[in-house]
Amino acid sequence: MNTALDILKQARDWIDSHGTMGWVAAMILGFIFAGPLGLIILFYALGTGRMGKCKSRRHGRHRFQSTGNEAFDSYRDETLKRLEDEQASFRKFMENLRAAKDKAEFDQFMDNREARGFDDGETPPAPKRDTEFGAMPNPA
């Protein structure tokens, strides 16, 4: 006699035989017929790695298996190193560009502030209030 667990295992194996598209189709049908079931299928497929390449990637240098062709392996490693170096230098350039932009905006703010007549020690005057805090204005 098949238990509920055996039926679920058979369903899992059947969906696995269809690959990632099987899991996507099961998830879509789960959303159509019962919303929470679609979410359960989605989380199960992601959590067990059944959705293919949706696993978390590690940043940094990739290690590929040797193809057996030493010239190609050497070329690939050199190219990847060059691209990683270019990426690092571009990130540093963008950080410097953002810092320069922030500094320019702050300098412009300070120039505008000085042009309005505020010194570093002074604070801008507070706006005048017609009424006391919490009091309702007189409409008359």
Backbone as CSV, one residue per row, in Angstrom:
resi,resn,N_x,N_y,N_z,CA_x,CA_y,CA_z,C_x,C_y,C_z
1,MET,0.841,-1.180,0.000,0.000,0.000,0.000,0.883,1.240,0.000
2,ASN,0.550,2.185,-0.856,1.329,3.417,-0.955,0.924,4.394,0.139
3,THR,1.916,4.869,0.845,1.640,5.903,1.834,1.757,7.260,1.164
4,ALA,1.350,8.284,1.872,1.422,9.639,1.322,2.869,10.010,1.009
5,LEU,3.806,9.572,1.842,5.219,9.872,1.624,5.730,9.203,0.356
6,ASP,5.294,7.959,0.118,5.702,7.264,-1.102,5.156,7.957,-2.341
7,ILE,3.918,8.433,-2.260,3.316,9.141,-3.393,4.071,10.433,-3.669
8,LEU,4.445,11.165,-2.613,5.209,12.399,-2.803,6.586,12.104,-3.398
9,LYS,7.224,11.015,-2.970,8.537,10.650,-3.527,8.419,10.289,-5.004
10,GLN,7.351,9.557,-5.362,7.132,9.210,-6.764,6.890,10.462,-7.605
11,ALA,6.116,11.400,-7.063,5.862,12.656,-7.779,7.161,13.445,-7.949
12,ARG,7.972,13.482,-6.889,9.253,14.176,-6.972,10.144,13.546,-8.037
13,ASP,10.235,12.233,-8.045,11.069,11.541,-9.019,10.569,11.769,-10.442
14,TRP,9.230,11.778,-10.606,8.669,12.008,-11.932,8.993,13.425,-12.414
15,ILE,8.857,14.418,-11.527,9.174,15.798,-11.899,10.671,15.937,-12.172
16,ASP,11.513,15.259,-11.357,12.963,15.299,-11.591,13.326,14.738,-12.960
17,SER,12.573,13.737,-13.422,12.878,13.147,-14.724,12.661,14.155,-15.856
18,HIS,11.879,15.201,-15.598,11.628,16.234,-16.605,12.540,17.453,-16.430
19,GLY,13.395,17.430,-15.433,14.386,18.486,-15.248,13.791,19.772,-14.689
20,THR,14.507,20.867,-14.933,14.109,22.174,-14.410,12.747,22.603,-14.937
21,MET,12.487,22.314,-16.203,11.191,22.711,-16.765,10.043,21.978,-16.080
22,GLY,10.275,20.758,-15.637,9.250,20.043,-14.888,8.932,20.737,-13.579
23,TRP,9.973,21.217,-12.897,9.761,21.929,-11.634,9.066,23.269,-11.867
24,VAL,9.428,23.936,-12.946,8.774,25.211,-13.269,7.291,24.968,-13.572
25,ALA,7.011,23.923,-14.355,5.610,23.623,-14.685,4.833,23.250,-13.432
26,ALA,5.425,22.452,-12.557,4.737,22.073,-11.310,4.478,23.300,-10.447
27,MET,5.440,24.197,-10.415,5.277,25.410,-9.611,4.142,26.277,-10.172
28,ILE,4.111,26.439,-11.490,3.066,27.262,-12.115,1.690,26.641,-11.862
29,LEU,1.586,25.324,-12.042,0.304,24.669,-11.771,-0.076,24.796,-10.304
30,GLY,0.923,24.717,-9.424,0.645,24.905,-8.004,0.108,26.288,-7.716
31,PHE,0.678,27.314,-8.384,0.171,28.679,-8.193,-1.241,28.831,-8.747
32,ILE,-1.512,28.181,-9.867,-2.835,28.318,-10.486,-3.911,27.670,-9.623
33,PHE,-3.670,26.440,-9.162,-4.704,25.688,-8.460,-4.729,25.943,-6.957
34,ALA,-3.583,26.256,-6.379,-3.522,26.534,-4.940,-2.262,27.348,-4.692
35,GLY,-2.439,28.639,-4.463,-1.312,29.554,-4.325,-0.226,29.099,-3.358
36,PRO,-0.576,28.710,-2.138,0.461,28.273,-1.201,1.219,27.037,-1.680
37,LEU,0.552,26.167,-2.438,1.225,24.984,-2.963,2.337,25.391,-3.934
38,GLY,2.090,26.409,-4.734,3.122,26.904,-5.642,4.320,27.430,-4.887
39,LEU,4.067,28.140,-3.796,5.177,28.642,-2.978,5.958,27.498,-2.339
40,ILE,5.246,26.481,-1.874,5.913,25.331,-1.261,6.809,24.647,-2.295
41,ILE,6.301,24.462,-3.497,7.095,23.833,-4.556,8.300,24.697,-4.895
42,LEU,8.096,26.013,-4.983,9.198,26.919,-5.285,10.295,26.822,-4.237
43,PHE,9.939,26.921,-2.967,10.946,26.873,-1.908,11.622,25.503,-1.836
44,TYR,10.858,24.443,-2.066,11.446,23.107,-2.059,12.460,22.958,-3.198
45,ALA,12.077,23.399,-4.382,12.958,23.254,-5.544,14.220,24.093,-5.388
46,LEU,14.080,25.303,-4.857,15.266,26.141,-4.646,16.133,25.601,-3.516
47,GLY,15.502,25.148,-2.450,16.248,24.677,-1.284,17.010,23.395,-1.534
48,THR,16.497,22.540,-2.399,17.166,21.269,-2.667,18.046,21.323,-3.901
49,GLY,18.110,22.477,-4.556,18.967,22.628,-5.733,18.392,22.004,-6.982
50,ARG,17.100,21.803,-7.032,16.490,21.171,-8.196,16.171,22.165,-9.316
51,MET,16.409,23.431,-9.098,16.104,24.434,-10.122,17.322,24.741,-10.987
52,GLY,18.263,23.855,-11.050,19.398,24.033,-11.948,20.433,24.966,-11.386
53,LYS,20.715,26.035,-12.096,21.814,26.931,-11.755,21.387,28.078,-10.867
54,CYS,20.335,27.936,-10.088,19.874,29.002,-9.211,20.570,28.977,-7.864
55,LYS,21.626,28.212,-7.751,22.362,28.152,-6.496,23.201,29.405,-6.356
56,SER,23.594,29.704,-5.136,24.380,30.912,-4.912,25.747,30.758,-5.551
57,ARG,26.228,31.835,-6.142,27.532,31.834,-6.796,28.560,32.424,-5.868
58,ARG,29.744,31.891,-5.959,30.844,32.461,-5.200,31.546,33.477,-6.083
59,HIS,31.864,34.613,-5.465,32.600,35.630,-6.209,34.078,35.319,-6.117
60,GLY,34.798,35.748,-7.082,36.232,35.525,-7.060,36.645,34.711,-8.261
61,ARG,37.846,34.231,-8.216,38.419,33.521,-9.335,37.769,32.142,-9.484
62,HIS,37.375,31.839,-10.707,36.751,30.554,-10.989,37.838,29.537,-11.285
63,ARG,37.624,28.333,-10.869,38.538,27.240,-11.174,37.802,26.276,-12.094
64,PHE,38.284,26.191,-13.323,37.681,25.297,-14.287,38.525,24.039,-14.384
65,GLN,37.885,22.976,-14.777,38.625,21.748,-14.993,39.448,21.883,-16.258
66,SER,40.522,21.188,-16.284,41.391,21.228,-17.448,40.686,20.594,-18.636
67,THR,40.858,21.219,-19.788,40.272,20.673,-21.004,41.201,19.664,-21.662
68,GLY,42.438,19.614,-21.177,43.423,18.734,-21.796,44.295,19.488,-22.788
69,ASN,43.861,20.672,-23.193,44.634,21.495,-24.118,45.342,22.562,-23.290
70,GLU,46.641,22.399,-23.092,47.405,23.302,-22.232,47.384,24.739,-22.752
71,ALA,47.453,24.907,-24.065,47.469,26.263,-24.636,46.154,26.980,-24.343
72,PHE,45.049,26.274,-24.535,43.750,26.891,-24.274,43.560,27.181,-22.793
73,ASP,43.931,26.225,-21.928,43.800,26.431,-20.489,44.601,27.643,-20.032
74,SER,45.799,27.798,-20.548,46.642,28.943,-20.197,46.004,30.251,-20.676
75,TYR,45.531,30.252,-21.929,44.871,31.436,-22.490,43.633,31.810,-21.670
76,ARG,42.826,30.800,-21.313,41.610,31.045,-20.531,41.949,31.640,-19.165
77,ASP,42.945,31.069,-18.489,43.342,31.579,-17.180,43.861,33.012,-17.264
78,GLU,44.672,33.307,-18.270,45.192,34.673,-18.445,44.062,35.655,-18.748
79,THR,43.137,35.251,-19.595,42.016,36.123,-19.951,41.127,36.389,-18.740
80,LEU,40.829,35.360,-17.967,40.010,35.555,-16.771,40.712,36.449,-15.758
81,LYS,42.012,36.291,-15.593,42.766,37.146,-14.671,42.727,38.597,-15.145
82,ARG,42.916,38.807,-16.451,42.887,40.161,-17.005,41.502,40.791,-16.799
83,LEU,40.441,40.022,-17.036,39.086,40.550,-16.850,38.798,40.866,-15.388
84,GLU,39.263,40.019,-14.476,39.069,40.296,-13.051,39.820,41.551,-12.630
85,ASP,41.043,41.756,-13.179,41.802,42.968,-12.867,41.103,44.211,-13.410
86,GLU,40.568,44.106,-14.639,39.835,45.237,-15.220,38.583,45.537,-14.397
87,GLN,37.911,44.506,-13.938,36.710,44.711,-13.125,37.054,45.404,-11.810
88,ALA,38.143,44.987,-11.181,38.556,45.614,-9.919,38.939,47.075,-10.143
89,SER,39.668,47.359,-11.222,40.054,48.750,-11.469,38.838,49.599,-11.825
90,PHE,37.858,49.031,-12.528,36.654,49.787,-12.860,35.850,50.090,-11.600
91,ARG,35.750,49.107,-10.688,35.051,49.365,-9.426,35.718,50.484,-8.646
92,LYS,37.054,50.478,-8.611,37.774,51.534,-7.904,37.537,52.891,-8.584
93,PHE,37.529,52.897,-9.910,37.252,54.132,-10.642,35.863,54.660,-10.303
94,MET,34.861,53.768,-10.260,33.500,54.194,-9.946,33.398,54.719,-8.516
95,GLU,34.104,54.090,-7.579,34.098,54.592,-6.204,34.697,55.993,-6.144
96,ASN,35.812,56.210,-6.853,36.433,57.539,-6.879,35.517,58.559,-7.535
97,LEU,34.830,58.149,-8.600,33.906,59.048,-9.283,32.750,59.438,-8.374
98,ARG,32.200,58.478,-7.635,31.111,58.781,-6.703,31.592,59.707,-5.590
99,ALA,32.800,59.446,-5.086,33.347,60.296,-4.025,33.550,61.721,-4.533
100,ALA,34.053,61.874,-5.764,34.253,63.206,-6.328,32.915,63.917,-6.522
101,LYS,31.908,63.186,-6.975,30.580,63.773,-7.164,30.006,64.219,-5.826
102,ASP,30.122,63.362,-4.797,29.624,63.726,-3.469,30.333,64.965,-2.935
103,LYS,31.647,65.043,-3.129,32.412,66.199,-2.657,31.988,67.464,-3.391
104,ALA,31.782,67.366,-4.707,31.352,68.528,-5.481,29.967,69.009,-5.012
105,GLU,29.058,68.070,-4.770,27.727,68.460,-4.296,27.802,69.105,-2.920
106,PHE,28.635,68.566,-2.041,28.769,69.145,-0.711,29.400,70.526,-0.784
107,ASP,30.429,70.691,-1.624,31.056,72.009,-1.786,30.060,73.024,-2.323
108,GLN,29.224,72.608,-3.274,28.204,73.507,-3.811,27.203,73.885,-2.719
109,PHE,26.818,72.942,-1.878,25.909,73.220,-0.773,26.533,74.244,0.168
110,MET,27.805,74.047,0.508,28.466,74.969,1.425,28.600,76.361,0.797
111,ASP,28.894,76.425,-0.508,28.982,77.723,-1.182,27.631,78.438,-1.163
112,ASN,26.563,77.700,-1.432,25.223,78.287,-1.396,24.878,78.758,0.007
113,ARG,25.276,78.001,0.983,25.004,78.363,2.368,25.739,79.643,2.745
114,GLU,26.998,79.736,2.334,27.769,80.949,2.626,27.210,82.148,1.878
115,ALA,26.702,81.923,0.654,26.137,83.018,-0.138,24.867,83.566,0.513
116,ARG,24.146,82.726,1.260,22.937,83.194,1.933,23.262,83.918,3.235
117,GLY,24.523,83.852,3.655,24.932,84.615,4.826,25.038,83.804,6.092
118,PHE,25.138,82.500,5.996,25.297,81.683,7.193,26.769,81.346,7.359
119,ASP,27.294,81.621,8.545,28.660,81.210,8.854,28.614,79.793,9.410
120,ASP,29.776,79.225,9.615,29.823,77.864,10.137,29.228,77.767,11.534
121,GLY,29.377,78.803,12.346,28.883,78.758,13.718,27.416,79.089,13.847
122,GLU,26.839,79.721,12.864,25.445,80.140,12.951,24.524,79.038,12.427
123,THR,23.315,79.092,12.903,22.292,78.213,12.361,21.280,79.078,11.638
124,PRO,20.638,78.554,10.635,19.649,79.357,9.923,18.492,79.709,10.851
125,PRO,17.889,80.872,10.636,16.783,81.267,11.506,15.606,80.311,11.339
126,ALA,14.939,80.052,12.443,13.772,79.171,12.419,12.603,79.906,11.794
127,PRO,11.739,79.202,11.074,10.568,79.871,10.494,9.652,80.373,11.609
128,LYS,9.042,81.518,11.360,8.158,82.109,12.366,6.826,81.376,12.359
129,ARG,6.271,81.223,13.558,4.989,80.549,13.707,3.916,81.570,14.043
130,ASP,2.772,81.348,13.450,1.634,82.209,13.754,0.947,81.763,15.026
131,THR,1.063,80.516,15.360,0.369,79.989,16.526,1.353,79.227,17.389
132,GLU,0.949,78.993,18.605,1.757,78.173,19.488,1.568,76.709,19.110
133,PHE,2.501,75.878,19.565,2.434,74.456,19.267,1.151,73.859,19.812
134,GLY,0.416,73.215,18.961,-0.803,72.537,19.378,-2.034,73.410,19.331
135,ALA,-1.893,74.714,19.183,-3.060,75.599,19.168,-3.617,75.660,17.762
136,MET,-4.897,75.763,17.660,-5.560,75.865,16.362,-5.569,77.327,15.926
137,PRO,-5.289,77.596,14.660,-5.332,78.983,14.181,-6.770,79.507,14.193
138,ASN,-6.891,80.799,14.405,-8.205,81.439,14.434,-8.622,81.708,13.013
139,PRO,-9.722,81.123,12.522,-10.129,81.334,11.139,-10.672,82.729,10.885
140,ALA,-11.002,83.478,11.905,-11.623,84.784,11.697,-10.627,85.855,11.403
